[in-house]
């Protein structure tokens, strides 16, 4: 009797909706049918079979308009699911109803996929959009949201930006990727349900998995052959049967066969360009895991949770990239590929344990595993993937910028600043090296947006310091995204004209070398007469720095990636040493030589006094001069080497070397000019000129060093609100609009000028004393 | 909400493509228009809604703090000797604790009804961690609340957990470290049932003070907040697909597991009620952006609206059943949670499509 009532209700519903079928949109019919069948599951739990049966009848009525609009096979699958649903509801069979629900959903997915792809291929944008509304989406995770590739492809098709076949391919790829992700989720959920003995849930998941596999069947058969596809389909049938029979062992066996058959399978293979990008991501992300981990642990315990979280993010990114490449890599070397998978799992376990605080492995272990992954992957990559790093660098930068925005939005501005510095470091030791040679204007824009603003857009450093709102940060981020997008295109499109490469290279070599040359030339010119012997240690230091630069070049060729871990810090330390040494030398130069010279000249006993002073401190001064020569040159040499090496990969060594030669010629000319100028000047004027020159270089070095210290997070960043300085002020004069930078430069200036004034005062007092005292006492006092 | 004539007209026009298409062309979705410049007028409704609820929340926390102070004063009067408190002031303590519990139960939905907005808005999300979502450092350092509590006696409670859970655990005794005396027959029925404890007055007052302070800060931040389209879309995309998490908490709570539950929270007000309230707040958010969605794609707007209504009805029905005395098993909770999760995932996916078409960023 109850079945008769249900049948009558169904027929009545079908009759009522039949007339409206043609006008009912597919999404509405599909959505209502699915919701009603879902409600049937709930009704069976809550109210029993009668209510569930009524809900199934609603589903049938809702689905009726859809049936004539979809291909016969899809319509049959939908009908079968509803029939199963009706029977299961009436019988109070929760597992059967769950299976019916899974079947209905995937049958609708199948119909939607086929129709949307076909409509897109035919250039029917409206039709494709309407059918696309039937789709499902990837389950969101902490790191990913539903993508919109298919939707955006249809927009591009509507605007005429892409052709129908391209749009159809994009829609197909998006949907196949989605359903493959859902297949994985359904299998995972099923395993969990079986483990807890939730058999109704397991049956639903098994039906879903089987349905998703059906969506991927054509692709699987194309890639693995018809026989493999038949075996896979049989395994899914067995899995569903096992869940209906509540047989955990059989379910596990079937799941094992499925896992084996799906190993390395990707329904929508990546394009070559996407493969190259993923290949770069796998290498870059993996290499960053030990960097973050090393910062996060110390002495067997976690000291910075966020570093561990970032290590996890990079590991997960690497694992995702590996999953996307696995099928290609398996075909090249199955054992090596599986080893990579195992190592990534090992890294994942180690990081998860550290995050949970249950176990902290030594950084060396993480380092070794990551290095092995990088080595293995690099060895397995086909030739066309080898130059895959640039795009991945931009991905890494974007990832760090995402963290900047998220932290700023959550009001955690210090964490946001940390992420900003990290993003900048990725930029500085990645794309910046090439960008400076290929598109210096873009480089300037990106730098400005990272730091103190570009045009009317404030810089991220400024915004974070004043705890700007999420909206303000988002505006700058958008501008930065646009600039980085252009930068990626510029880097990706490769070298431009020879003139551009040579000019850009020459400008960089000239600018980086100028400070060192000014210091060395001025001092060498000043070392005349008895002090000529001090030229040797100074020049010796310069020669050592040049040799070290060459060694760095060789090392950088093999471990360029690793150097980026230390690059900024090394630059910061060497710069600090350079400033210290320059201050010492200036102190010596002026107070022991210059002022003593003047004093000696005044007294008419210059030779004896200088000789006595220099002999007493010869060793220390010589060492100081070696250090000055070395640090002055090497602090710039390191950065220049990285830049030149990156650019030579892009533009070829010939053009880069030509640029280096031009730059060095410019620097050499300045050196000769300074030297000649000094030699032609009267001694006193020469010394004064040298003094001003060294002071200017010192102030520039201090400004740039403060900037480097801020880049590595060793100094805070406090922008001077309202102060805008042109880009060249920073590049050529080390003057950046921060209190720290301007303050340090002012302090350096005050220190030297104050030192001069103090020495002047002392000299005046001494002169008065000397004039009044016997000569021998004065000589001993100066020694 | 906006179905109507436009869809019907579009459906009529869609037929012209039938012959060209390999499959019968369905009623056409509206072609993508130029992005709508601003929906500020609609978004202001979200802020109004939020401010109404921050007002309710601060009213609750102020009253809660006052009662916590009364309880503290009572305990202080007997030198924090809880045996004496029970013996000498049992009735008064019982009355105050009953008032605190009643206030807590009444105050719980004030936040839940705006959680969708607060937790889904990046600039306000930290308050969700503080008030409702953050764990204790002991439970999970990675998701712990960002504050410590210093009690009137000077004891520091390091990252003790979110304030709703903390105060619930104190009042009902599911956090034993904050229970001064367990097994107390507060209602005088001759038995010491679940929740009949004397909480540590020192810790309870510190928690109540922090509750009131942070509720006030949230109200201030909400006043200053200027809702953006990105905020609204982010709230929908981030918050809607959290169904399985909430259902998991429900499945672990006393509402499903009874005395077998070891859950420290969600034992007093059913998580189903929270879920319904959260969906309600997201419905307000969606209403704010629906004109924007409809401007891009009428069918999409209608689909998402219908899906949200379905989800709300699904949850509402379950809640009504539970309130009517229907007990659910763990497997039923799992099955129902999976269904709700699927619906939530679909809604979030749909919203993400429109955000992408409009170029609106979804904060991660």
Interface residues (C-beta under 8 A of the other chain):
Chain A: X23 X24 X25 X26 X27 X28 X31 X35 X38 X39 X41 X42 X45 X46 X68 X69 X70 X71 X94 X98 X105 X114 X115 X118 X119 X121 X122 X124 X125 X126 X127 X129 X130 X131 X133 X135 X136 X137 X138 X139 X140 X143 X145 X146 X147 X148 X151 X152 X155 X158 X189 X193 X196 X197 X198 X200 X201 X204 X305 X309 X355 X357 X402 X405 X406 X409 X410 X411 X412 X469 X470 X471 X474 X478
Chain B: X7 X8 X11 X14 X17 X20 X21 X22 X23 X24 X25 X26 X27 X28 X29 X31 X32 X122 X123 X125 X126 X141 X142 X226 X228 X230 X237 X241 X297 X299 X300 X302 X303 X306 X307 X310 X314 X317 X318 X321 X326 X328 X330 X331 X332 X334 X335 X336 X338 X339 X341 X342 X343 X345 X346 X348 X349 X350 X352 X353 X355 X356 X357 X361 X362 X363 X364
